[in-house]
Amino acid sequence: MEKHKEIPAESPFKVPERYFEDLTGRIISATAGIEPSSEKRGAFRRIRPYLAVAATVTILAIIGFTALYVLSSRSNREGRIDLTLTEININYINDIDLLTLEEKIPDSATFDRLPEINSNEIIEYLISENIDITDIYEQL
């Protein structure tokens, strides 16, 4: 704190006399013979601001579309229902009635192209599927 008192109160710097009065004249005389440079700007320098704007808009569009894609695919995954084969059998196949199946049976011409199957093989298959033997013989 004591060093603060040692600093003189008046400024040690001085401006030469009539410095500011002569300053304007000196600047004009120094620049009087010099013409401003009319350097032609290249094509790239002229369109550079437009390229910057176009790049910014493109980047923002890409970010926006990416965000929409991610959000929409996430909502699609959340709404999807995953069913196992057992659930499909229990919920849907048992709901099909016999009349609907009979309506969907194709005409007998398509059966001509099927390989021949022995009726004993059919009966054995139906028995293995726990179909009552009396029902099988009633249908034959």
N, C-alpha and C positions, 0 to 999 in steps of 0.2 A: 504494500500500500504506500509505502514511503516513496517508491519510484514514481508514483503518479504525480506527486508534488514537484518532481524534478522536470516535468515536461513543461516547456514554455507556453504561455497562454496565447501568444500570437502565432500565426501560421508562418512556417519557415519558407514557404513557396511564394514566388512573386510572378505575376504575369507582366510581360514586357509592355511598355507604353504603347497605346494605340493598336494593340494586337487585334482586338475584335473589330475595330473600325476598318482596318486594312485587310481583314480576312476574306471578305467577299470579293474584293478586287483581285487578290492573289489567286483565288480559286478560278475565277473567270479567265484570267490571263493564262493560267496553267492548262486549262481545258479548251481554250478558244479554237485552236487549230485541229483538234481531234474530233472526228465525226463518230457517232455511235456505230458499232459494228452491226451490219445487217446480214449476219451469218444465216444462211438458209438452213432450216431444220429439215432433217431427213424424214422420210415417210414413217419410219418406225416411231420416231419421237412424237410425231403428230397423232398417231393412233394409239400410243401407249396408254393414255387414260381410258380410252374406250375398251381396250383389251383387259385392263384391270377390272373394270366394271363387269364385263362379260364373264371373266373368270370367277368373280365373286358370286354372280348370279348362278352360274353353273354349279359351283361348289354347294351353295345353299340348296339348290334343287336336288342334287344328289343326296345330301344329308336328309332332306325332307322325305324323298321317296324311300330311302333306306329305313327311316323311322316308321313310315307307314307300313312298309312290308313286314318289319319285325313285329309291330304291334298287331297287324291283322293276322299274321301266322300264329302268334301266341294266342289270340282269341279263338282261332279255328281249332287249335289243339285242345283248348279247355272245353270246347263244346262237343268234342268227339266222344262217342260212346263206344267203348271196347267191349265186345261180347265174345264169350268163349263159345266153342262149338256145342258144349253141353247146354249152355243157356239158350242158344238158338234152337236146339232140339226141343227143349222144355217149353219155351215161350211161343215159338212160331209153328213148328211142324205139327204139333198136336192141335193147333187151331184150324188146320186145313180140313175142311169137311169132305166127305166122300163124293158129293155131287159136283163140287168144283173140280176134283180130280177126274171124274168121269167125263166132264165136258172138255177137259184138256187132252184126253186120250186121242191120238191121231187115228186116222182111218186104217183099215186093215192092210192097205197096200204097203205101208211102211214096215209092217211086221214081216213081210216076205223077205226083206233084206237082212233080218236078224239071223244069227247062226241057230241051228237046231239045238234045242235043249230038251233033254229027256224029262218026261213028267215025273219020274221017280226022283230026279235031282231037285226039281222044284218042290216036291213034297218034303224031301229031307231038309231043304233049306227052310221052309216054313215051320217045320217042327223045331228046328234049331233056334228059330226066332220066337219060340213059345206060343205058336198059333195052335189053337185046339184042332185036333185031327178031325173031329166031326164037322167043323167049319170048313176045313179044306175039302172034304168029300162032298159037302153040300154045294160048293162052288164048282166042282168038276161036273 
